[in-house]
Amino acid sequence: MTTKLAIVRHGQTDWNLEKRIQGSTDIPLNSTGRAQAAETGLRLSRSRWDAIVTSPLLRAHESARIIAGELDHPAPLVVPELTERHHGHIEGLTFTERQARFPDGSSVPGLESRQSVLDRVLPALERIALDYPGQEVVVVCHGGVIGTLLRYTTAGGRPAAGELIPNGSIHDFLWQGGRLQLESVVSAR
């Protein structure tokens, strides 16, 4: 049975605006982020959705609540494994500060590997697919998680070097035959 998963990146935060690495630091949406979440909800309203699930981090959870309101859905279900990639000692740094302190190839204490992200996120997506077989589910999470899933499903072909996952973007995946497959990417406006 195939389950459609529309995996959405949360709306903008002040740290996104400042190009700071958020990781598991719990930063709320800003007004632009709330507007992005509402716009994403409107884009998603063109289809019927059976459920909405979200990361527990405030920026994703608030985005999911706004999307749920646009879709006239009850409160989203929190799935702890959908939390953002832990970035350890680089959380809170700008990309420039990160490069200065930990140049490419340097080890970053506390940085969660992409494989570790896959090891916790893929089983969570499988559980969601098993809970909603043949249905369509909105999954609200984070750029690091989505980037890891894109790398996994495209054998490293996406995202391209330097390509960021836009706030409010939608990535359509299928859980089919026990595997996650990329269907399409619907960029944010």
FENTANOR-V545988 format. One record per helix or strand. SS is the DSSP state (a for helix, b for strand). FROM is the first residue (numbers start at 1). LEN is the number of residues. If there is no record, write none. Layout:
# FENTANOR-V545988
SS&FROM&LEN + SS&FROM&LEN
This chain:
# FENTANOR-V545988
b&3&7 + b&13&1 + a&14&4 + b&20&1 + b&29&1 + a&31&14 + b&51&4 + a&58&13 + b&77&2 + a&80&3 + b&87&1 + a&88&3 + b&94&1 + a&95&7 + b&111&1 + a&114&18 + b&136&6 + a&143&11 + b&170&7 + b&179&8
